[in-house]
């Protein structure tokens, strides 16, 4: 006997449900989905993955800035506060993001003022989907994850280990590899991390 889910997928055949979820995701993303999935992934996990993709693509949008202010957090312009106030506010924002299961990383190349300014002007203002609050879920914000030339340079200079640097040069032998330096700040090891 087959029954229908709210999403219109017939639950009698997992492959059919997965195909329907893929079509829904494709429509929601206006045809802009590029995906790959392992053949060894069990059907149940594949279906769960595609359900999450559809949820993400069809969820209403907001910003972390809006979510923080809706929770009562004041977010003053970085130019309006002194360094001591700014450092205190930065850590308040970092802790509030962690309560929302949003975790930042690769920040040690930025001063407190540079990091707060980047969050305030850019990162917190990017639109993101409002997803169901699920235990164990987390949103990771890699400040060097944009794959720009600058991001790559800073990653290789401050964060990449020697093996990663060797692999990079093997793939891009003409790359002008920066000398490794320790980042000028020591914050990342103190940042909140998602529960395991």
C-alpha positions in Angstrom: 0.0 0.0 0.0 1.4 3.4 -0.9 0.7 6.7 0.8 1.7 10.2 -0.2 3.9 12.6 1.8 3.0 16.2 2.0 5.7 16.9 -0.6 3.7 14.8 -3.1 6.3 12.0 -3.2 4.8 8.5 -3.3 6.6 6.5 -0.6 6.3 3.1 -2.3 9.6 3.4 -4.2 12.6 5.2 -2.7 14.2 5.7 -6.1 11.1 7.4 -7.4 10.9 9.6 -4.3 14.6 10.6 -4.7 14.0 11.4 -8.4 11.0 13.6 -7.5 13.0 15.3 -4.8 15.8 16.0 -7.3 13.2 17.5 -9.7 11.8 19.7 -6.9 15.3 20.9 -6.0 16.0 21.6 -9.7 12.8 23.7 -10.0 13.4 25.5 -6.8 17.0 26.4 -7.8 15.8 27.5 -11.2 17.9 24.8 -12.9 21.1 25.9 -11.2 22.0 22.7 -9.3 25.2 20.8 -9.9 25.4 17.6 -7.9 27.2 14.3 -7.4 26.2 11.5 -5.2 28.0 8.3 -4.2 26.6 5.0 -5.5 27.4 3.4 -2.1 25.3 5.8 -0.1 22.2 4.0 1.2 18.9 5.0 -0.3 17.6 6.3 3.0 20.5 8.7 3.4 20.2 9.8 -0.3 16.6 10.6 0.2 17.3 12.4 3.5 20.0 14.5 1.7 17.7 15.4 -1.2 14.9 16.3 1.3 17.4 18.7 3.0 18.3 20.2 -0.4 14.6 20.9 -1.2 14.0 22.3 2.3 17.0 24.7 1.8 16.0 25.7 -1.7 12.4 26.4 -0.7 12.9 28.0 2.7 12.2 31.7 3.3 15.3 33.9 3.4 16.7 36.1 6.1 20.1 37.3 7.3 22.1 36.5 10.4 22.1 40.2 11.1 18.3 40.3 11.2 18.2 37.1 13.3 20.6 38.5 15.8 18.8 41.8 16.1 15.4 40.0 16.4 16.9 38.2 19.4 17.6 41.6 21.0 21.3 41.9 20.2 22.5 45.4 19.4 24.9 45.6 16.5 26.5 49.0 16.4 28.4 50.2 13.4 32.1 49.4 13.9 33.0 53.0 13.4 30.8 54.1 16.2 32.5 52.2 19.0 36.0 52.1 20.5 38.4 49.1 20.5 37.4 47.9 23.9 33.7 48.0 23.2 34.3 46.5 19.8 36.2 43.5 21.2 33.4 42.9 23.8 30.7 43.2 21.1 32.6 40.9 18.7 32.7 38.1 21.3 29.0 38.7 22.1 28.2 38.2 18.4 30.4 35.1 18.2 28.6 33.5 21.2 25.2 34.5 19.8 26.0 33.0 16.4 27.0 29.8 18.1 23.6 29.7 20.0 22.1 29.9 16.5 24.4 27.0 15.4 26.5 29.3 13.2 30.2 28.9 13.6 33.0 31.0 12.0 36.6 29.9 11.3 39.8 31.1 9.9 39.8 34.5 11.6 43.4 34.7 13.0 44.6 36.9 10.1 42.1 39.6 11.1 42.2 42.0 14.0 39.1 42.3 16.2 38.1 45.5 14.4 38.7 43.9 11.0 36.7 40.8 11.9 33.8 42.7 13.4 33.7 45.1 10.4 33.7 42.1 8.0 30.9 40.5 9.9 28.9 43.7 10.2 29.3 45.0 6.7 29.2 41.7 4.7 29.0 38.2 6.3 26.0 38.8 8.6 24.1 40.6 5.8 24.2 37.8 3.3 20.9 36.1 2.7 20.5 32.6 4.1 17.6 30.2 4.3 15.6 29.8 7.4 15.9 26.1 8.1 14.2 23.9 10.7 16.0 23.8 14.0 17.5 20.3 14.0 19.7 18.9 16.8 23.2 18.4 15.5 22.8 20.8 12.6 25.4 23.5 12.1 26.2 26.3 9.6 29.9 26.8 9.0 31.2 30.2 7.8 34.7 29.9 6.5 36.0 33.4 6.1 38.4 32.2 3.5 36.0 29.9 1.8 35.1 32.2 -1.1 37.9 30.7 -3.2 39.0 34.2 -4.4 42.7 34.7 -5.2 43.0 36.6 -1.9 41.3 33.9 0.1 43.6 31.3 -1.4 46.7 33.4 -0.8 45.7 34.0 2.9 44.9 30.4 3.4 48.2 29.2 2.0 50.1 31.8 3.9 48.6 31.4 7.4 46.5 28.2 7.6 47.7 25.5 5.2 50.0 22.8 6.5 53.1 21.8 4.5 51.4 18.9 2.9 48.5 21.1 1.7 51.0 23.6 0.3 52.9 20.8 -1.5 49.7 19.5 -3.0 48.8 23.0 -4.2 52.1 23.4 -5.9 51.8 20.0 -7.5 48.5 21.1 -9.0 49.6 24.6 -9.7 53.4 24.6 -10.2 53.5 28.2 -11.4 51.8 29.6 -8.3 53.8 32.1 -6.4 53.6 30.4 -3.0 53.8 32.8 -0.1 56.2 31.9 2.8 54.3 30.4 5.7 53.7 32.8 8.6 51.9 32.3 11.8 48.8 34.4 11.8 49.1 37.7 13.7 46.2 37.0 16.0 45.2 34.0 18.2 41.4 33.7 18.2 40.4 30.6 16.3 41.3 28.1 19.0 38.9 29.9 21.4 36.0 30.1 18.9 32.9 28.0 19.8 32.7 24.7 17.9 29.6 22.6 17.1 28.9 19.7 19.4 30.3 16.5 18.0 
